[in-house]
Amino acid sequence: GNGVRVLTNISTKDCVVQADQNEDASGIIEISASSTLSVSGTRATLTGSDIYLDGWLNASLGDLRIEPAKSKGTARIGETVTTADMKISRDELDRLIAKKFIYGGKQAGDIKVGRLYQGDIHSSIQHVVMAAQTTRSSVIFEAQAGSSFPGLEVRAYDGVIIKSNISTHGLGNIYINGDDNNVADGSYSGPVCPGFFAPS
């Protein structure tokens, strides 16, 4: 695919964007400065080789999912996001508006999470999901100063590794499943913290 560029304000009900269906790494999703993609329904899913957010993505009534197009595509989010198939910086994250933000899914490989301050996540977002749901894929919270989320759910097929403190602000809880495919090859590595729930 050759990507999708949003160069003006666009409004739609539900939204599904597949910008790199042939997985050739050229399908970048770009929302330019002063532009907003507004979704009035309850579902917005964007899949591409990468995403550039100089403008806004507004799905304030429902769930917003962003996922790499490449099978087992790697993803980064937060401070010092460098080498990865898909990257979302702290500044870009603040331009995502939704009730729930889902990063990754059934295509995603390893997801690495850099430092995220409370103000980096838009105030509309009540819950953040990190989902590395392909074989041998993990979610890794990097060894930086701690990150804060409104509520956090982490699902990985092959482990969750936490190298720094994570917390929630407000009333949100933390749910971690390091073996989301139930084949006994996943694990959780990190501190046990208040509001933490792990599957039994």
Helices and strands as residue ranges (DSSP letters): E 4-6, E 10-12, E 15-18, E 28-31, E 36-39, E 43-48, E 50-53, E 56-68, E 73-77, E 86-88, H 90-93, E 96-105, E 108-113, G 118-120, E 127-132, E 139-141, E 147-149, E 152-156, E 160-162, E 166-168, E 174-177, E 188-189, E 196-197
